[in-house]
Amino acid sequence: MPVEAVHRPELERSWPDAAGPLREGMDDTLTPMRLGITGRLAKTLCSTNPCESMIEIVRHTQRNVKRWQDGDMRKRWTAAGRLVA
């Protein structure tokens, strides 16, 4: 029996508001385990924090731009922010 099936009834009963979002992300969360991925890579793949952190760093990098000239300028600043992240 899959791990998620064992804990699902208790999750639905104890934390019904959290159960929906967790159900939606369960396959994505368990995929690294099914593939045998462990350690730091598994931790990174099971979290959205790296993406959110990168987005925040890009925003921070771009905050001082007063006037965007064109799409290429946006791409350059986004790339610069990603390199920092």
C-alpha positions as CSV (number, residue, x, y, z in Angstrom):
1,M,0.0,0.0,0.0
2,P,1.4,3.4,-0.9
3,V,2.5,5.7,1.9
4,E,0.1,8.5,0.9
5,A,-2.8,6.1,1.1
6,V,-2.0,5.2,4.7
7,H,-2.0,8.8,5.9
8,R,-4.8,10.2,3.7
9,P,-7.7,9.5,6.0
10,E,-6.0,11.1,9.0
11,L,-5.0,14.1,6.9
12,E,-8.5,14.6,5.7
13,R,-9.9,14.3,9.2
14,S,-7.3,16.4,11.1
15,W,-6.4,19.1,8.5
16,P,-9.1,19.2,5.8
17,D,-7.9,22.7,4.5
18,A,-4.4,21.4,4.0
19,A,-5.5,18.0,2.5
20,G,-6.5,19.5,-0.9
21,P,-3.2,21.2,-1.8
22,L,-1.2,18.3,-0.4
23,R,-3.2,15.9,-2.5
24,E,-2.4,17.9,-5.6
25,G,1.3,18.0,-5.0
26,M,1.7,14.4,-3.7
27,D,2.8,12.8,-7.0
28,D,5.4,15.5,-7.6
29,T,6.6,15.1,-4.0
30,L,6.9,11.3,-4.2
31,T,8.4,11.1,-7.7
32,P,12.0,11.6,-6.4
33,M,11.4,8.7,-3.9
34,R,10.1,6.4,-6.6
35,L,13.1,7.2,-8.8
36,G,15.5,6.5,-5.9
37,I,16.7,10.1,-5.7
38,T,18.1,10.9,-2.3
39,G,20.0,13.5,-0.4
40,R,20.3,17.1,-1.4
41,L,18.9,16.7,-4.9
42,A,15.7,15.0,-3.5
43,K,15.3,17.8,-1.0
44,T,15.7,20.4,-3.8
45,L,13.2,18.7,-6.1
46,C,10.6,18.3,-3.4
47,S,10.5,22.0,-2.6
48,T,9.5,25.2,-4.5
49,N,11.8,27.2,-2.3
50,P,14.7,27.3,-4.9
51,C,12.3,28.7,-7.6
52,E,10.8,31.2,-5.2
53,S,14.2,32.3,-4.0
54,M,15.4,32.8,-7.6
55,I,12.3,34.9,-8.4
56,E,12.9,37.1,-5.3
57,I,16.5,37.7,-6.2
58,V,15.6,38.6,-9.8
59,R,13.1,41.1,-8.4
60,H,15.7,42.5,-6.1
61,T,18.2,42.9,-8.9
62,Q,15.7,44.7,-11.1
63,R,14.3,47.0,-8.4
64,N,16.6,50.0,-9.4
65,V,15.7,50.0,-13.1
66,K,13.6,53.1,-13.6
67,R,12.8,52.8,-17.3
68,W,12.7,49.6,-19.3
69,Q,13.9,50.3,-22.9
70,D,12.9,47.0,-24.6
71,G,12.4,43.3,-24.1
72,D,16.1,42.6,-24.6
73,M,16.9,44.8,-21.6
74,R,14.4,42.8,-19.5
75,K,16.0,39.6,-20.6
76,R,19.5,40.8,-19.7
77,W,18.4,42.0,-16.2
78,T,16.6,38.7,-15.6
79,A,19.6,36.7,-16.7
80,A,21.8,38.8,-14.4
81,G,19.4,38.1,-11.4
82,R,19.4,34.4,-12.2
83,L,23.2,34.3,-12.2
84,V,23.2,35.9,-8.8
85,A,20.7,33.4,-7.5
